[in-house]
Amino acid sequence: MKEPKERRNRWERKPTGRKVEVTDRDLKWLTALARYQFLNTNYLHAFAGGSLARFNHHLGDLHHERKLTDRPLEARDYPNENYRPIVYELNHKGYQYLQERGIVLPKRYVIDRKGEGGHRNFSHQLGACEVMASIELEIRNHPDLEFIPQHEAIKKAPQATLEARVPFAIPDSEDRGSAKTFLIPDGLFGIRYLKAPSNRNVRFFALEFDNGTMPVERAESRGTSVERKFLSYQNIINRRLYEKHLGIPSFMPLFVTISEERMENMLRVLDKIPGASKNAFIFQSTFPLGDMRKSPRPEPGFLTGAYKRAGQPDYFIHTPTGGLNG
């Protein structure tokens, strides 16, 4: 009788010496991991295609034998971690592998990797990655749209921005004393509308993923809050700092939060800010992405679903005008 194959511990890398080749299909999901710091196997399979069962088996072999990826240990802190889709991140060896093949990598994440031992908000970063990846994947089903990832979005940025340690850190004009402050979106992406007139065929969005840990507003002026983030974004919009610093012609803050109640609270706070560009801020609520108790898959509604605005009609990012019918 044949002995059953021993099941490998998903948290311990155990190479067997088997030769495992990296295929062209693997390059698709490896490149996605270069753009999005954390993604689970459901998302990686969506980028690669093919049989899910075979993909998961091959992905595990690559992880153990080629050592191009890591499995974030933070995921172990969540319930049922051994029964959920595994979350992966690209490690230094994986980045080197892609660079040797001439694949352009986003500078932000290459730099962040140098501080792997430092603190990172895993669930927040995972949720932001899931939103961005969902939008990119759904755009593939729309031949009249083209996704612009963040490292391509800033190709026309000033040289000082491109050479900065964190290129996406936008100077914040809000007066907080003598110290210069910056706002760093959770993600930046663009959508090109291929059938739209040239004067409105591209739009850029700054993603803010809110997992409910930051207060929406504070009674005192000090401390972080969503309201203060609104004010920072408003300053950036008023002074067109996105154009000066990032080299992009448009800029819409896109907030995704974890409940409809919290979204309505955000809309209420934004609505009472004097002079706020209420048509520029868009909001959507969702289930708790980044919540390891769930088993998230790519969500098409982040592209085609309605985004709420304060005192304004709903906005649809998949149409060039923002209206439901384009």
C-alpha positions in Angstrom: 0.0 0.0 0.0 1.3 3.4 -1.0 2.1 5.7 1.9 0.1 9.0 1.8 2.1 12.0 0.9 3.0 14.1 3.9 1.3 17.5 3.9 3.7 20.4 4.2 3.3 23.1 6.9 2.3 26.2 5.0 4.4 28.4 7.4 7.6 26.4 7.0 9.5 26.4 3.8 10.6 22.8 3.0 12.4 22.3 -0.3 12.7 18.8 -1.6 15.3 19.5 -4.4 12.7 19.1 -7.2 13.3 21.2 -10.3 10.4 23.6 -10.8 10.4 25.9 -13.8 9.0 29.4 -13.8 6.6 29.7 -16.8 5.3 32.7 -18.7 2.1 32.3 -16.8 4.1 32.6 -13.5 5.5 35.9 -14.7 2.0 37.3 -14.8 1.2 36.8 -11.2 4.8 37.5 -10.0 4.6 40.9 -11.8 1.2 41.4 -10.1 2.9 40.8 -6.7 5.5 43.5 -7.6 2.6 46.0 -8.1 0.6 44.8 -5.1 2.5 44.0 -2.0 0.1 41.3 -0.7 -2.3 39.1 -2.6 -3.9 35.8 -1.8 -4.1 32.8 -4.2 -7.6 33.7 -5.5 -6.2 37.0 -6.9 -2.9 35.5 -8.2 -4.9 32.8 -10.0 -7.1 35.5 -11.6 -3.9 37.1 -13.0 -2.5 33.8 -14.2 -5.6 31.9 -15.4 -5.9 28.1 -15.9 -7.0 25.4 -13.5 -7.2 26.7 -9.9 -6.2 23.3 -8.4 -3.2 22.9 -10.6 -2.2 26.6 -10.0 -2.3 26.2 -6.2 -0.2 23.1 -6.4 2.4 24.7 -8.7 2.4 27.9 -6.6 3.2 25.9 -3.5 6.1 24.1 -5.3 7.5 27.4 -6.6 7.3 28.8 -3.1 9.2 25.9 -1.5 11.7 25.1 -4.3 12.5 28.5 -6.0 12.0 30.7 -3.0 10.8 33.8 -4.9 7.9 34.5 -2.6 7.2 34.7 1.2 4.1 34.0 3.1 3.6 36.9 5.5 3.7 35.7 9.1 1.2 38.3 10.1 -1.5 36.1 8.5 -0.9 33.5 11.3 -2.6 35.9 13.8 -6.0 35.4 12.3 -8.6 32.6 12.9 -8.6 29.6 10.6 -5.4 30.7 8.9 -4.6 27.1 7.8 -7.9 26.8 5.9 -7.9 30.1 4.0 -6.3 31.1 0.6 -2.6 31.7 1.3 -1.4 35.3 1.1 1.9 35.8 -0.7 4.4 38.6 -1.1 7.4 38.9 -3.4 10.8 38.7 -1.6 14.1 40.2 -2.6 15.0 37.1 -4.7 11.7 37.4 -6.5 12.4 41.0 -7.3 15.9 40.2 -8.6 14.4 37.5 -10.8 12.0 39.9 -12.4 14.6 42.6 -12.8 16.9 40.2 -14.6 14.1 39.6 -17.1 13.7 43.3 -17.8 10.4 43.7 -16.0 9.9 47.2 -14.7 9.1 47.3 -11.0 7.3 50.0 -9.0 9.9 51.9 -7.0 7.7 52.4 -4.0 7.6 48.7 -3.1 11.2 48.0 -4.0 12.2 50.5 -1.4 9.7 49.3 1.2 11.3 45.9 1.0 14.5 47.2 2.5 12.7 47.6 5.7 11.1 44.2 6.0 11.8 44.0 9.7 9.9 47.2 10.4 6.3 47.7 11.4 3.6 47.4 8.8 -0.2 47.4 9.0 -0.8 44.1 7.3 -4.6 44.0 7.1 -4.7 47.6 5.9 -2.1 47.1 3.2 -3.8 43.8 2.2 -7.2 45.5 1.8 -5.7 48.3 -0.3 -4.0 45.8 -2.6 -7.2 43.8 -3.0 -9.1 46.9 -4.1 -6.5 47.9 -6.7 -6.1 44.4 -8.0 -9.8 44.0 -8.3 -10.1 47.1 -10.5 -7.2 46.1 -12.7 -8.6 42.6 -13.2 -12.1 43.8 -14.0 -10.8 46.3 -16.5 -9.6 43.3 -18.5 -13.2 42.5 -19.2 -13.8 46.0 -20.7 -12.1 46.4 -24.1 -12.8 50.1 -24.1 -10.8 50.7 -20.9 -7.1 50.5 -20.1 -5.6 50.3 -16.6 -2.7 52.6 -15.7 -0.7 51.2 -12.7 0.8 53.7 -10.3 4.4 53.5 -11.5 3.3 54.2 -15.1 0.9 57.0 -13.9 3.9 59.2 -12.8 6.0 58.8 -15.9 5.6 62.5 -16.6 6.4 63.6 -13.0 9.3 66.0 -12.3 12.7 64.3 -12.0 12.9 65.2 -8.2 9.7 63.1 -7.7 11.0 60.2 -9.7 14.2 60.1 -7.7 12.5 60.5 -4.3 12.6 57.7 -1.8 8.8 57.6 -1.9 7.6 59.2 -5.1 3.9 59.1 -4.2 4.4 61.3 -1.1 2.5 64.5 -2.1 3.5 67.7 -0.3 0.6 68.8 1.9 0.1 72.5 2.0 -1.8 72.4 5.3 -0.3 74.7 7.9 1.1 72.5 10.7 4.0 74.7 11.8 7.4 74.8 10.2 7.6 71.1 9.4 6.9 70.1 5.9 4.2 67.4 5.7 3.2 64.9 3.1 0.2 62.8 2.2 0.8 59.3 0.8 -2.2 57.6 -0.8 -2.7 53.9 -0.2 -2.6 53.6 -4.0 -2.6 55.6 -7.2 -4.0 54.4 -10.5 -5.5 55.7 -13.8 -8.1 54.6 -16.2 -7.9 55.4 -19.9 -11.2 55.6 -21.7 -10.2 54.4 -25.2 -13.4 55.6 -27.0 -13.6 59.0 -25.3 -12.5 62.3 -26.8 -8.9 63.2 -26.1 -9.7 65.9 -23.7 -11.4 63.5 -21.3 -9.9 60.1 -22.0 -8.0 59.6 -18.8 -8.6 60.0 -15.1 -6.5 59.3 -12.1 -7.6 58.2 -8.7 -5.9 58.2 -5.2 -7.1 55.2 -3.2 -7.7 55.5 0.5 -8.6 52.1 2.1 -10.2 52.7 5.4 -10.4 49.6 7.8 -12.2 51.5 10.6 -9.2 52.1 12.9 -8.9 55.9 12.3 -11.6 58.2 13.8 -13.7 60.0 11.2 -13.4 63.2 13.2 -11.9 64.5 16.4 -13.0 67.2 18.8 -9.5 68.4 19.2 -7.3 69.7 16.4 -4.4 67.3 17.0 -4.2 63.7 15.9 -5.1 61.8 12.8 -8.6 61.6 11.5 -10.4 61.0 8.2 -11.6 64.7 8.4 -7.9 65.9 8.5 -7.2 63.6 5.5 -10.1 65.3 3.6 -8.5 68.7 4.4 -5.1 67.5 3.1 -6.6 66.2 -0.1 -8.6 69.5 -0.5 -5.4 71.5 -0.3 -3.7 69.2 -2.9 -6.7 69.7 -5.2 -7.0 73.5 -4.7 -3.3 74.0 -5.4 -3.1 71.3 -8.1 -0.2 69.8 -6.3 -1.0 66.4 -7.9 0.0 68.0 -11.3 3.1 69.7 -9.9 4.4 66.7 -8.0 3.0 63.7 -9.8 2.7 65.1 -13.4 -0.9 63.9 -13.7 -3.7 66.1 -15.1 -6.6 64.9 -12.9 -7.0 63.6 -9.3 -9.9 62.1 -7.5 -9.6 60.8 -3.9 -11.4 57.4 -3.9 -12.3 56.1 -0.4 -13.3 52.5 0.3 -14.5 51.7 3.8 -15.7 48.7 5.6 -19.4 49.5 6.3 -22.2 51.7 4.9 -22.7 53.3 8.2 -19.1 54.5 8.3 -19.3 55.7 4.7 -22.4 57.8 5.5 -20.5 59.3 8.5 -17.6 60.2 6.1 -20.1 61.8 3.7 -21.6 63.8 6.5 -18.3 65.1 7.7 -17.1 66.0 4.2 -20.4 67.8 3.5 -19.9 70.3 6.3 -16.3 71.3 5.3 -16.5 74.8 3.8 -15.3 74.9 0.2 -14.8 71.2 -0.1 -14.8 69.9 -3.7 -17.6 67.4 -3.0 -17.8 66.3 -6.6 -14.2 65.1 -6.5 -14.4 62.8 -3.4 -16.0 59.4 -4.1 -16.9 56.7 -1.6 -17.8 53.0 -1.6 -18.5 50.6 1.3 -17.6 46.9 1.2 -17.1 43.9 3.3 -13.9 44.0 5.4 -11.2 43.4 2.8 -8.0 42.5 4.5 -10.0 40.7 7.2 -8.4 37.3 7.3 -11.7 35.7 8.6 -13.1 36.1 5.1 -12.0 34.4 1.9 -11.9 37.4 -0.5 -11.9 37.1 -4.3 -11.6 39.8 -6.9 -14.6 42.1 -6.6 -15.8 43.6 -9.9 -18.0 46.2 -8.1 -14.9 48.3 -7.3 -14.9 49.2 -11.1 -18.5 49.0 -12.1 -20.4 49.8 -8.9 -21.7 53.1 -7.8 -19.5 55.5 -5.8 -21.3 57.9 -3.5 -20.6 61.6 -3.3 -21.6 64.2 -0.7 -24.7 66.0 -2.0 -23.9 64.9 -5.6 -25.2 62.1 -7.9 -23.5 58.7 -7.8 -20.3 58.4 -9.7 -19.1 55.5 -11.9 -15.4 55.3 -12.5 -15.8 52.9 -15.5 -17.4 55.7 -17.7 -15.6 58.7 -19.1 -18.2 61.2 -17.7 -18.8 59.4 -14.4 -22.4 58.9 -15.2 -23.9 55.4 -15.4 -24.4 55.7 -19.1 -21.1 57.3 -19.9 
